Amino acid sequence: MKIKRKYIFFIIPLFIISLSLFSTHFIATKAFCNGDDHKDTVINEIINFLKDKKVKLSNDRLEKMANTLYDECKLYDLDYRLVLAIIKVESNFRHNITSRDGSKGLMQIKPSLAKMIARNKGVDFKGSKELQEPDNNIRIGTHHISKLMEDFENLHEVLFAYNAGAKKAKGKLFKENEPNGPFTKKVLKEYRKNISILPEP
C-alpha cells in the first residue's frame, strides 16, 4: 500500500510528537515508581530499626509509626534520622513514659506545648494522654522542631532550645557553651550512627 507523498509531511511530525509524549510519560512514571520504591525502602528500614531497639508496639503500630515519621519529616523537610536520634535520647523509644516535669511520650512533649501547637495547626487536642500515642507525639514533635529550625541559626541551638525551652534559648539566658552541652552531644552522636546505617530521606 502506497502512502501519498503529501501525507508524509503530516505523518512524520505526528509520529515524532507521539514518541516524545510516550517517552515523557514513561520517564515520569518511572520516576514516580522509583519515588514510591524509595519510600517503601526507607519505611521498611525504619521498622527494622525500631524492632532492633525493642520498641514495644505491634507490627501494625510499628508500620503506622514509621509511615507517620516518614510523612511528617517530608512535610517539614526534616531528616527522619535526626528525629529518631532525638527520640532515642529523650525516651529510649518508650512511648508511654512521663518525665518529672510532665513531658510525655517518645519525644517528651509537654502537654502545654502540645496544646499550643495543636491550636496553631487547627487540631483538636483532647488531653495529655494523646501524647502517649506515637503518631500524635511525632506529629507534635516534628512540627515543634520545624519551628525551632526557623527561629535558630544552627542545629546545636535548635537542639538546645528543644531540650531547654525556646523562651530560655531566645532570651539568651544560657552560657555560650550550653548549646554544645550533654543533650546536644548525645543527639548528634545518635544522629551520626543513624546516618551510617539508615538510608537517606
Summary of the structure (lengths in Angstrom):
residues: 201
radius of gyration: 23.9
end to end distance: 56.4
largest distance: 88.4
contacts: 550
relative contact order: 0.11
helix: 73%
strand: 1%
